[in-house]
């Protein structure tokens, strides 16, 4: 199960109050979501600042920092985002499911 996921984040969107000091430096807890579908820009999901349980329950809006894109995979876990003029890679699970179809 190996993949390389590329991400870009907007540093000016980082809320300073979410940064905490750990033993080896300063940290920002983030959440990365990989969606099943690719958006119009070839991104496969967002990078957001992690929310506390209380923030989720209060339905506070998420702080979006950027997007992620799978640029390489060994095919065992996720498919790569399609490059310009190339079809999206088919994951092994999808390939097996298509082979089981009666038509």
N, C-alpha and C positions, 0 to 999 in steps of 0.2 A: 504494500500500500504506500506508494510514493507519489507525490505531486509537487509541483512548484507553482505557487500562487503569487501573482504580482499584485501589489496594491499601491495606491496613491492616496495620501491624506492631505487635507487642507489644514496646515498648522495654525492658521489664524482662527479656526473654528474650535480649537481645543479649549474647553472650559478649565481655567486655572484652578478652580475649586475642586476639580475631580482628580488632580494630580496628587499622589501621595508619596511619601518618602519611605523607602524600604532599606534593607541592609546594604544593598549595593548601588543605590541611586534613586532617582525619581521615576515613578511609573504612572501610566495612564491606563486604566482598565478599559479594554475595548471588546466589542463583539463583532465577529465577522460571519456573515451569512452567505452560504452558497446556494443560489436558487437553481431550480431545474432548467429554467429558460434564460437565454442571453438577452440583454436589453438591446436597444437600437445602436448602442455604442460598443457592443461586444463585451460588456461587463456582466459578470455572473453574480454579483451581490454587493451589498453595501458594507462599509465599515462604520460602526456607530460607537459612541461612548456607552459603556455598560451602564445600565440602569439598575438602581436598587429595587428591591421588592416593593417598597413604598411608592417609588416613582412609577413603576409599572401599574400598580393598583390604582393610582391616581390618574392613570392614562396621560401622563405628561408626554409631550412630544420628544422624540429622539433627537439627539445631536448627531447629524450625519457628518462624517469626516472625509469620506471618499468612497472608492469602489475597488472591487477585486476582480481578478481575471485569472483563470487557470491557464498557464502557458505551457505546462508540460505535465504529463501523467504517464504512469506505466500501465494505465488502463484498468487497474483494479478497484478504483474508488470513484473518481469523477472524470468527466470528459473535459477536454480542453475547449476554450472558447474558439469559435471559428475565426480564421484570419480572413482578410479581404479576399473575396472571390474563391474561397475554399469552403466546402461543406463541413458542418460540425461533425466531430468524431463521434462514433457510436460506442457507447460503453459495452463491455462484455455482457452485462445483464440484459441490455436491450437486444443485443445480437442473438442471445439464446432465446429470448422470448419470441423474436420474429421467426426463428427456425421452427418453433412449435406450432405455428399457425397452419391450419389445414389448407390454405390457398396459396 
